[in-house]
Amino acid sequence: MVDAWWVAVAVYALLLVGQRLWRARSWVPPEWPEADYGWKVTHLFWVPFHVLDVVFGVPLVFAVIIAFFAI
């Protein structure tokens, strides 16, 4: 049986990574603006900070903590 908090962890993790991948798709690195990096998975951590990182990251941290305590 999967606890609902682990489902919440999975949902918030998918939202966090998904929005970063989406923003990485349209992000152009300043050192080579004409390059096509495709989905730029290797540049996922180079994408500049955005408010959505907090919107999905903070609930993810709380959901992980609560899921561990719910075991």
N, CA, C and O atoms as a GROMACS GRO file, in nm:
protein
  284
    1MET      N    1   0.085  -0.119   0.000
    1MET     CA    2   0.000   0.000   0.000
    1MET      C    3   0.090   0.125   0.000
    1MET      O    4   0.180   0.138   0.083
    2VAL      N    5   0.064   0.214  -0.092
    2VAL     CA    6   0.142   0.337  -0.103
    2VAL      C    7   0.071   0.447  -0.026
    2VAL      O    8  -0.048   0.473  -0.044
    3ASP      N    9   0.148   0.512   0.062
    3ASP     CA   10   0.094   0.620   0.141
    3ASP      C   11   0.069   0.742   0.052
    3ASP      O   12   0.144   0.766  -0.044
    4ALA      N   13  -0.032   0.818   0.082
    4ALA     CA   14  -0.066   0.935  -0.001
    4ALA      C   15   0.044   1.040   0.002
    4ALA      O   16   0.057   1.117  -0.094
    5TRP      N   17   0.122   1.045   0.109
    5TRP     CA   18   0.232   1.143   0.114
    5TRP      C   19   0.340   1.110   0.013
    5TRP      O   20   0.403   1.201  -0.041
    6TRP      N   21   0.363   0.981  -0.013
    6TRP     CA   22   0.462   0.944  -0.114
    6TRP      C   23   0.410   0.977  -0.254
    6TRP      O   24   0.488   1.008  -0.343
    7VAL      N   25   0.280   0.970  -0.272
    7VAL     CA   26   0.221   1.013  -0.399
    7VAL      C   27   0.243   1.163  -0.416
    7VAL      O   28   0.276   1.210  -0.525
    8ALA      N   29   0.224   1.238  -0.308
    8ALA     CA   30   0.248   1.383  -0.313
    8ALA      C   31   0.394   1.412  -0.343
    8ALA      O   32   0.424   1.505  -0.418
    9VAL      N   33   0.486   1.335  -0.285
    9VAL     CA   34   0.629   1.352  -0.313
    9VAL      C   35   0.655   1.331  -0.462
    9VAL      O   36   0.727   1.409  -0.525
   10ALA      N   37   0.599   1.225  -0.517
   10ALA     CA   38   0.619   1.196  -0.660
   10ALA      C   39   0.561   1.307  -0.748
   10ALA      O   40   0.624   1.347  -0.846
   11VAL      N   41   0.444   1.356  -0.713
   11VAL     CA   42   0.380   1.462  -0.793
   11VAL      C   43   0.462   1.589  -0.789
   11VAL      O   44   0.487   1.650  -0.893
   12TYR      N   45   0.504   1.631  -0.670
   12TYR     CA   46   0.583   1.754  -0.659
   12TYR      C   47   0.720   1.739  -0.724
   12TYR      O   48   0.772   1.834  -0.783
   13ALA      N   49   0.779   1.620  -0.715
   13ALA     CA   50   0.908   1.597  -0.781
   13ALA      C   51   0.893   1.605  -0.932
   13ALA      O   52   0.976   1.665  -1.000
   14LEU      N   53   0.786   1.546  -0.986
   14LEU     CA   54   0.762   1.554  -1.130
   14LEU      C   55   0.736   1.698  -1.175
   14LEU      O   56   0.784   1.740  -1.280
   15LEU      N   57   0.660   1.772  -1.095
   15LEU     CA   58   0.634   1.911  -1.129
   15LEU      C   59   0.762   1.995  -1.126
   15LEU      O   60   0.784   2.079  -1.214
   16LEU      N   61   0.845   1.973  -1.025
   16LEU     CA   62   0.969   2.049  -1.013
   16LEU      C   63   1.064   2.020  -1.128
   16LEU      O   64   1.116   2.112  -1.192
   17VAL      N   65   1.087   1.893  -1.156
   17VAL     CA   66   1.177   1.856  -1.265
   17VAL      C   67   1.117   1.892  -1.399
   17VAL      O   68   1.188   1.938  -1.489
   18GLY      N   69   0.988   1.874  -1.415
   18GLY     CA   70   0.923   1.905  -1.542
   18GLY      C   71   0.929   2.052  -1.577
   18GLY      O   72   0.956   2.086  -1.692
   19GLN      N   73   0.904   2.140  -1.481
   19GLN     CA   74   0.909   2.282  -1.511
   19GLN      C   75   1.052   2.327  -1.539
   19GLN      O   76   1.074   2.416  -1.620
   20ARG      N   77   1.151   2.264  -1.470
   20ARG     CA   78   1.291   2.299  -1.499
   20ARG      C   79   1.331   2.251  -1.638
   20ARG      O   80   1.403   2.321  -1.709
   21LEU      N   81   1.285   2.133  -1.677
   21LEU     CA   82   1.313   2.085  -1.813
   21LEU      C   83   1.247   2.174  -1.917
   21LEU      O   84   1.307   2.203  -2.021
   22TRP      N   85   1.125   2.218  -1.890
   22TRP     CA   86   1.055   2.305  -1.984
   22TRP      C   87   1.127   2.439  -1.999
   22TRP      O   88   1.142   2.490  -2.110
   23ARG      N   89   1.172   2.494  -1.885
   23ARG     CA   90   1.245   2.621  -1.893
   23ARG      C   91   1.383   2.602  -1.955
   23ARG      O   92   1.434   2.692  -2.021
   24ALA      N   93   1.445   2.484  -1.934
   24ALA     CA   94   1.574   2.456  -1.995
   24ALA      C   95   1.562   2.447  -2.146
   24ALA      O   96   1.657   2.476  -2.218
   25ARG      N   97   1.444   2.408  -2.194
   25ARG     CA   98   1.422   2.397  -2.339
   25ARG      C   99   1.430   2.534  -2.405
   25ARG      O  100   1.480   2.545  -2.517
   26SER      N  101   1.382   2.637  -2.338
   26SER     CA  102   1.381   2.770  -2.400
   26SER      C  103   1.496   2.859  -2.352
   26SER      O  104   1.511   2.972  -2.401
   27TRP      N  105   1.576   2.810  -2.258
   27TRP     CA  106   1.684   2.892  -2.204
   27TRP      C  107   1.802   2.891  -2.300
   27TRP      O  108   1.840   2.786  -2.352
   28VAL      N  109   1.860   3.007  -2.322
   28VAL     CA  110   1.976   3.019  -2.411
   28VAL      C  111   2.096   3.063  -2.327
   28VAL      O  112   2.093   3.169  -2.265
   29PRO      N  113   2.201   2.981  -2.324
   29PRO     CA  114   2.318   3.018  -2.246
   29PRO      C  115   2.384   3.142  -2.305
   29PRO      O  116   2.393   3.155  -2.427
   30PRO      N  117   2.429   3.233  -2.221
   30PRO     CA  118   2.485   3.358  -2.271
   30PRO      C  119   2.616   3.341  -2.347
   30PRO      O  120   2.652   3.427  -2.427
   31GLU      N  121   2.688   3.230  -2.324
   31GLU     CA  122   2.818   3.217  -2.389
   31GLU      C  123   2.808   3.175  -2.536
   31GLU      O  124   2.904   3.193  -2.611
   32TRP      N  125   2.693   3.118  -2.578
   32TRP     CA  126   2.679   3.072  -2.716
   32TRP      C  127   2.532   3.079  -2.754
   32TRP      O  128   2.466   2.975  -2.764
   33PRO      N  129   2.478   3.198  -2.776
   33PRO     CA  130   2.334   3.214  -2.795
   33PRO      C  131   2.278   3.149  -2.921
   33PRO      O  132   2.159   3.118  -2.925
   34GLU      N  133   2.360   3.127  -3.024
   34GLU     CA  134   2.306   3.070  -3.147
   34GLU      C  135   2.308   2.917  -3.147
   34GLU      O  136   2.263   2.856  -3.244
   35ALA      N  137   2.357   2.855  -3.041
   35ALA     CA  138   2.365   2.710  -3.035
   35ALA      C  139   2.228   2.650  -3.003
   35ALA      O  140   2.149   2.709  -2.930
   36ASP      N  141   2.204   2.533  -3.058
   36ASP     CA  142   2.081   2.460  -3.028
   36ASP      C  143   2.118   2.347  -2.932
   36ASP      O  144   2.182   2.250  -2.972
   37TYR      N  145   2.078   2.360  -2.808
   37TYR     CA  146   2.111   2.260  -2.707
   37TYR      C  147   2.002   2.154  -2.692
   37TYR      O  148   2.011   2.068  -2.604
   38GLY      N  149   1.900   2.158  -2.776
   38GLY     CA  150   1.792   2.062  -2.763
   38GLY      C  151   1.722   2.076  -2.630
   38GLY      O  152   1.688   2.187  -2.589
   39TRP      N  153   1.700   1.963  -2.562
   39TRP     CA  154   1.632   1.968  -2.433
   39TRP      C  155   1.728   2.003  -2.320
   39TRP      O  156   1.683   2.028  -2.209
   40LYS      N  157   1.857   2.005  -2.345
   40LYS     CA  158   1.958   2.052  -2.251
   40LYS      C  159   1.947   1.987  -2.113
   40LYS      O  160   1.953   2.056  -2.011
   41VAL      N  161   1.931   1.856  -2.109
   41VAL     CA  162   1.919   1.787  -1.981
   41VAL      C  163   2.046   1.807  -1.899
   41VAL      O  164   2.041   1.817  -1.777
   42THR      N  165   2.161   1.811  -1.967
   42THR     CA  166   2.287   1.831  -1.894
   42THR      C  167   2.297   1.971  -1.838
   42THR      O  168   2.378   1.995  -1.748
   43HIS      N  169   2.218   2.065  -1.888
   43HIS     CA  170   2.221   2.202  -1.839
   43HIS      C  171   2.106   2.231  -1.744
   43HIS      O  172   2.076   2.347  -1.716
   44LEU      N  173   2.041   2.127  -1.693
   44LEU     CA  174   1.924   2.144  -1.608
   44LEU      C  175   1.956   2.227  -1.485
   44LEU      O  176   1.873   2.306  -1.440
   45PHE      N  177   2.076   2.210  -1.430
   45PHE     CA  178   2.112   2.283  -1.309
   45PHE      C  179   2.170   2.421  -1.340
   45PHE      O  180   2.192   2.500  -1.248
   46TRP      N  181   2.194   2.451  -1.468
   46TRP     CA  182   2.244   2.583  -1.507
   46TRP      C  183   2.131   2.681  -1.533
   46TRP      O  184   2.156   2.801  -1.544
   47VAL      N  185   2.011   2.634  -1.543
   47VAL     CA  186   1.897   2.721  -1.571
   47VAL      C  187   1.883   2.819  -1.455
   47VAL      O  188   1.888   2.778  -1.339
   48PRO      N  189   1.865   2.946  -1.484
   48PRO     CA  190   1.854   3.045  -1.377
   48PRO      C  191   1.737   3.015  -1.283
   48PRO      O  192   1.638   2.953  -1.321
   49PHE      N  193   1.752   3.061  -1.159
   49PHE     CA  194   1.648   3.042  -1.057
   49PHE      C  195   1.518   3.107  -1.100
   49PHE      O  196   1.519   3.213  -1.163
   50HIS      N  197   1.408   3.044  -1.066
   50HIS     CA  198   1.276   3.095  -1.100
   50HIS      C  199   1.186   3.074  -0.977
   50HIS      O  200   1.213   2.988  -0.894
   51VAL      N  201   1.081   3.153  -0.968
   51VAL     CA  202   0.988   3.142  -0.854
   51VAL      C  203   0.922   3.005  -0.850
   51VAL      O  204   0.883   2.960  -0.742
   52LEU      N  205   0.907   2.938  -0.963
   52LEU     CA  206   0.846   2.805  -0.965
   52LEU      C  207   0.933   2.701  -0.893
   52LEU      O  208   0.883   2.599  -0.847
   53ASP      N  209   1.064   2.729  -0.884
   53ASP     CA  210   1.150   2.639  -0.807
   53ASP      C  211   1.109   2.638  -0.661
   53ASP      O  212   1.113   2.534  -0.596
   54VAL      N  213   1.069   2.752  -0.609
   54VAL     CA  214   1.023   2.761  -0.471
   54VAL      C  215   0.882   2.706  -0.458
   54VAL      O  216   0.850   2.637  -0.362
   55VAL      N  217   0.797   2.739  -0.555
   55VAL     CA  218   0.657   2.697  -0.550
   55VAL      C  219   0.645   2.544  -0.547
   55VAL      O  220   0.558   2.491  -0.478
   56PHE      N  221   0.731   2.474  -0.619
   56PHE     CA  222   0.726   2.328  -0.619
   56PHE      C  223   0.828   2.266  -0.526
   56PHE      O  224   0.809   2.153  -0.480
   57GLY      N  225   0.937   2.336  -0.496
   57GLY     CA  226   1.043   2.280  -0.413
   57GLY      C  227   1.010   2.276  -0.265
   57GLY      O  228   1.037   2.176  -0.198
   58VAL      N  229   0.952   2.383  -0.213
   58VAL     CA  230   0.919   2.388  -0.070
   58VAL      C  231   0.815   2.284  -0.033
   58VAL      O  232   0.834   2.212   0.065
   59PRO      N  233   0.703   2.272  -0.108
   59PRO     CA  234   0.609   2.164  -0.073
   59PRO      C  235   0.670   2.025  -0.089
   59PRO      O  236   0.632   1.932  -0.017
   60LEU      N  237   0.764   2.010  -0.183
   60LEU     CA  238   0.831   1.881  -0.198
   60LEU      C  239   0.911   1.846  -0.073
   60LEU      O  240   0.906   1.732  -0.027
   61VAL      N  241   0.982   1.941  -0.019
   61VAL     CA  242   1.060   1.917   0.104
   61VAL      C  243   0.966   1.881   0.220
   61VAL      O  244   0.992   1.785   0.293
   62PHE      N  245   0.858   1.956   0.236
   62PHE     CA  246   0.764   1.926   0.343
   62PHE      C  247   0.698   1.789   0.323
   62PHE      O  248   0.679   1.715   0.419
   63ALA      N  249   0.664   1.756   0.198
   63ALA     CA  250   0.601   1.626   0.172
   63ALA      C  251   0.698   1.511   0.202
   63ALA      O  252   0.656   1.407   0.252
   64VAL      N  253   0.826   1.529   0.171
   64VAL     CA  254   0.924   1.424   0.202
   64VAL      C  255   0.938   1.407   0.352
   64VAL      O  256   0.941   1.295   0.402
   65ILE      N  257   0.945   1.518   0.425
   65ILE     CA  258   0.958   1.510   0.572
   65ILE      C  259   0.836   1.443   0.633
   65ILE      O  260   0.850   1.354   0.718
   66ILE      N  261   0.718   1.483   0.591
   66ILE     CA  262   0.596   1.425   0.646
   66ILE      C  263   0.583   1.279   0.608
   66ILE      O  264   0.537   1.197   0.688
   67ALA      N  265   0.624   1.244   0.483
   67ALA     CA  266   0.617   1.104   0.440
   67ALA      C  267   0.708   1.017   0.524
   67ALA      O  268   0.672   0.904   0.556
   68PHE      N  269   0.826   1.065   0.560
   68PHE     CA  270   0.915   0.988   0.646
   68PHE      C  271   0.857   0.968   0.785
   68PHE      O  272   0.870   0.860   0.844
   69PHE      N  273   0.794   1.072   0.838
   69PHE     CA  274   0.735   1.060   0.971
   69PHE      C  275   0.607   0.977   0.970
   69PHE      O  276   0.566   0.927   1.074
   70ALA      N  277   0.544   0.962   0.855
   70ALA     CA  278   0.420   0.885   0.846
   70ALA      C  279   0.444   0.734   0.838
   70ALA      O  280   0.350   0.656   0.846
   71ILE      N  281   0.570   0.695   0.824
   71ILE     CA  282   0.601   0.552   0.812
   71ILE      C  283   0.576   0.482   0.945
   71ILE      O  284   0.596   0.362   0.956
   0.00000   0.00000   0.00000
